[in-house]
Amino acid sequence: MTVERPRRPRTGPARLPALLLGLLLVAVPVATGCAQEPSTTRNAPAPAGSTPATTLGGTDAAWIQLMIPMNEQMLLALDLVAGQTTDQRIRDLAGRVAANRRAELDDLRRLRGSAGLPTVNAHEGHDLPGMVIPADLVTLRALHDAAFDRAIGQTLREHVEQGARLADAEQTNGADPETRRLAERMGETRAAELGWLSHATPK
């Protein structure tokens, strides 16, 4: 059975900032629903007492500011698993992916802070590939057991596959060596997670 997840209505072409659009065009054919620009200023002022990342480029900033909400919102979905399924394989998978996302968030937030990037979520309410949105959480909360397992499996696969594409895009187009190294590690993590998904989730 195919699980249909409600998505926000698409009202026309997105007004994506050029650097984020470049990342997404590498990752998917079309991305819509994002109307606000993330900061893309090189060497943005850092908070007092910190050292700005002198090699951080606009593509690096766009990637960091996209991956943080992608990870944060995926964690909201994974937090539902314990109460919605009795399948221990799904619970174990969710725990392993959640641990990865929390570790990545530590690194992403550190890079964001060292570069002086805004902490506000520039993608609040945006329906982007791989991004868990409130409508997805509503659907997941209404499902249990096998139906939930299929839905969370689909949600995870979309998120992991898109994250892998974005990691590749940052490695190709990014300027900051540390950010590119993080993207490489995150890409490797997602390759492993795709293997976990193939063994743990329903076909």
N, C-alpha and C positions, 0 to 999 in steps of 0.2 A: 504494500500500500504506500502510495506517495503521500507524504505529509506536506500540506500546503501551509506555509507560514505567512501571516499577513505582513505586508510591507507598507511603509508610508507611501501615499500617492505621489506619483512622479508628475511634476507639473511642467516639464520642459527641460531644455538643456541646462546643465549646471553651469554656474559661473565660478569655475574653479580657478584658483591662482595658478599661474603658469608652471611653477615648480612642482606643486602637488599634482597638477594635471599630467606633467611629464612622468612622474612616478606611476600614476595610475594607468596611463596609456601603455606603459611597459607591462603592467600587471594584468590588465583586463581590456577588452575592446572598448567598453563604454562605462563611465562612472557618472552617476547623477546624484543630486540631492545635497551638494555641498556648496554653500554660498558665501562663507566667510573666509577671509584670507588668514592663514597663519603667518606669524612673523617670519620673514625671510631675510632679515637684515644681518649681514655678516658682522661678526664681532659686536653683537648687541651688548649694551652696558650690563655688567655683572653686578650682583649685590655686593655691598660693602664687605670687604674681607675675603672675597673670592677672586679667583683668577679666571678671566674669560678665556674661552677656547679659541685661540687665534686662528685655527685652521677650519673652523666650522663654517660651512657654506650654506647657501639657501636651501639646496636639496637636502642636506643633512638636517636642517631645522625642520623642514616640512615632514621628513620621515619620522623624526622624533615625536613631533606634535601629532602625528597620525597614529603611531604605534602605541602611545600611552593610552588614549581612550579605547583603542581596539582591545588592548589587554585588560583594562579596567572593566569594560563592559562584558567581556567574555567571562571574567570572574563572577559577575552577577549571575550569569547563566549556570556556571559550574556550581555555585552555591546552592542551587535548587536540587541538585542530583540526589543528595542523601534522602530527601523527603519525597521524591517522585518515582524512585525505582527500587526494586529489590534485587536487581542484577549486580552481583558483586564485581563483575568485570567492568561494568559501566562506572561503578563507584571508584574502583581502583584507577581506571583511566582518567576520570575527572580529577582525582587527587594528584596524579602525576602531572597532568597538564596545568592544573592550578599552581602547583609548586614551581613549574617552569615560568609561568606568567608573572608570579610574584617576584621571582629572582630577576627576570628581565626588567620589571618595573623599577626595581632598585637602581639598575644601571641606567635606564632611560631617564629617570627623574634626576639622577646625578648629572648626566650630560646636560639635561635641560637647565638645571640650576647653575652649572659652571659656565654655560653660555649666556645666562641672563634671559632665557626665553620666558614668555608669559606662562603662568601656571593655569590660566583659564583654558577650558576645553573649547578650542576653536571649532570642533566638529559636533557640538551639542545638538542633538536632534537631526543630524545628517544621516541619510540612508546610503551608506557606502558598502561596496562588496567586503564581506568578511567582518562587518561591524554588527554586533548585537544591538538591536534597538528595542525600545519599550514594548512594541507590539510583539516581538519575539518572546519576551519574558512573559507577557500575558498568555500567549499560546502555551508555552512550556509549563506554566503553573497549572493549566487546565488539564494536562495530560499525566498519565500514570503508567508505570510498568512498560509493556512492550511498545505502546504508542509513544510514550515519552522517550524510550530508548532510541527509537527511529528518529524522532525529532531532534534530540540532542546530538545524535550522530551526524545528522545533516548539518546542523548548526556548527558543530566542531569542524567538520570537514571543510566547509566553506571558509571558516575563519583560518584554519591552518594552511589551506592551499593559497589563499590570498596573502597571508603573512609571508609565505615562502616567496611568492612573486615580488612582493614589496622589498623583501630582504635582498633579492637578486638585483632589483632596480637600484637600491641604495649602494650596493657594492659596485655597480657599474657607473653610476652617476654622481655619487657622493664625493666630497672633497676632504673630509676630516678622517684621518687614519683610524682614530679610536672609534668613531661612529661606524665606519665601514667594518672594523673588526667585530663590533657588536652585531651588526647585521649578518656577518658571516656565521657567528655562533648561533644566532636566532634562526638562520636558514637551516643549519645542521640540526637544531632542535626540532624544527618542523618536519624535516625529512624522517626523523625517528618517530615523531608523533603520527605521521601517516601510516607507518608500519603498525603502531599500536592500534590505530583506528581500524585497520583492516582485520585485526584479530578480535577486537572487543565489541564492535558495533554490529547490529543486524544488517544484513544485505538488503 
